[in-house]
Amino acid sequence: MADLKASYMGIELKNPVVAGACDLTANLDTIKKIEDSGAGALVLKSLFEEQIQLEQARFDEEMQQFDDLHAEMTDIFPEIEHSGPDEHLLFVQKAKESCDIPVIASLNAVNSATWTEWAKKLEQTGADGLELNFFANPDLQDAEGASIEKNQISVVKEIASSLKIPVSVKMSVFYTAPLAVAKGFVEAGAKGLVMFNQFFQPDIDPENETSTIRINLSEKSACKLPLRYSGLLFGETDAAVIASSGIMDGKDVAKMILAGADAVQVVSTLYRHKVSQIGVMVDELGGWMDAKGYGSLDDFRGKMSRKNSSDPWTYKRAQYVQLLMKSNPVAGTR
């Protein structure tokens, strides 16, 4: 029987299949189902800057409500607290207490002060690790890419130096030089790199001429991008590389580890096939390993990475010239 043990930012996992941050990890009942299905770990739904700022605005409004009353009267009013983010902290604590598998908190902030303050608060909940989500809004037309990257790297450095638990970065696909930015995150203290974040994208209903909001489920073909970067990063970084997007079954997990990933995050397949799909994926991975004669993940991790590949063009080319020179370009198998 194959040993599926994996490592995620130095956190030991019983297998490499991690439930990624989503609405499914925002409910204690579903979290229990995720654990029972055999997940190696789970990432809780993010705490967002908007939640923090909204509650702070409400708090400020309530605090000013009685400004015109005599000062001596203020002590008859109960203490007011901004409960939204605090409720999230309590949820993270309860999730950690209810699970025997590692629980990773997630933070999606904007302001530098918010990042550090709430990273520390999330650590105090007992979470095993913290995942940071960065995104530069496309309306920032005057912002230069280098300055955005520098700011994000400085945030990682500040947080990583302030916490005892390991920190990972769930990266965007939109960096001009993702490998260089990944290196900057690792040098700043990140212990994990999640490749890649599946951002919300707006849509329009042309019949009603209204904006629509839909969950962005990834397709199976989306796994090729994290596979490329898992293969490029293997042997080039001390951080754990976590593949995310388009990973639907056990063979997809095997592909990512062959490329060099340490573990995977899954979300879309759980929505399509229910949480029990985690157990299916774990069984499929174990069955594939047994059939191949692999006793552990280390036996084949990075076997088909750029570092170990006999064909460097596999990871270097982004166009089709090499593919079209083959006798059967549609098949695409080397």
Buried (B, 14 or more C-beta within 10 A) or exposed (E): EBBBBBBBBEBEBBBBBBBBBBEBBBBEEBBBBBBEBBBBBBBBBBBBBEBBBBBBEBBEEEEEEEEEEEEEEEEEEEEEEBEBBEEBBEBBBBBBEEBEBBBBBBBBBBEEEBBBBBBEBBBEBBBBBBBBBBBBEEEEEEEEEEEBBEEBBBBBBBBBEBBEBBBBBBBBBBBEEBEEBBBBBBEBBBBBBBBBBBEEEEEEEEEEEEEEEEEEBBEBEBBEBBBBBBBBBBEBBEBBBBBBBBBBBBBBBBBBBBBBBBBBBBBBBBBEBEBBBBBBBBEBBBEBBEEEEBEEBEBBBBBBBBBBBEEEEBBEEEEEEBBEEEEEEEEEEE
